[in-house]
């Protein structure tokens, strides 16, 4: 992952974690599509938590000098999409995440980030 994009992905992931986002998944969709380089997918347990996660990501990205290109779904708070060009962030409530199942839809895209299978080391002796 290029260093600037890696920094962006890490910033989004950390901002989501700060607000206790669940099941953060990073997909390297750039390997299979031109729509973006990465999708960051996360869940919030309620509308309030979805707002908190989205607000924190937008705040941290703005502080770091990254411009939000497009935002959708914020008023409803069940699926918020934040488009930063190379990175598209999807924040769902659990029912909507299960219904739309982006991980299945984009299953041919490799996983990346701290929760990818490549980063999970088995420490068994």
C-alpha positions, 0 to 999 in steps of 0.5 A, a space after each residue: 500500500 502506498 505510504 500516503 494511502 496507508 497513512 489515510 487508512 490507518 487514520 480512518 481505522 484509529 478514528 473509528 476505533 476511538 469511538 468503539 466501532 465494531 468489526 472494522 474491515 479493510 478491503 483492498 478493492 483497488 486490486 479488483 476495481 477502479 472505484 477506490 483503493 480501499 473500503 473501510 467498513 465498520 459498525 456502530 450499535 446505534 444511530 448515535 454511535 454511527 454518528 459519533 464514528 462518522 464525526 470522529 473520522 471526519 474531524 481527524 481527517 480534516 485535521 490531517 488535511 484530507 478533504 471529504 469529497 462526498 458524504 451520504 446517509 448521514 441524516 438517516 444514520 443507518 449507513 453512512 458513506 464517507 468518500 475520500 477518493 482513494 478510501 471510501 468509508 462505510 459505517 453501518 448499523 448491524 442490521 444494515 451491514 448484514 443485509 448489504 454484506 459488502 464483505 461478501 459482495 467484494 469477497 474477491 478483494 483482498 483484506 488489508 489493515 490490522 484485522 487482515 488474515 495476513 496480520 493475524 499471527 498464530 502464537 501456538 507452540 
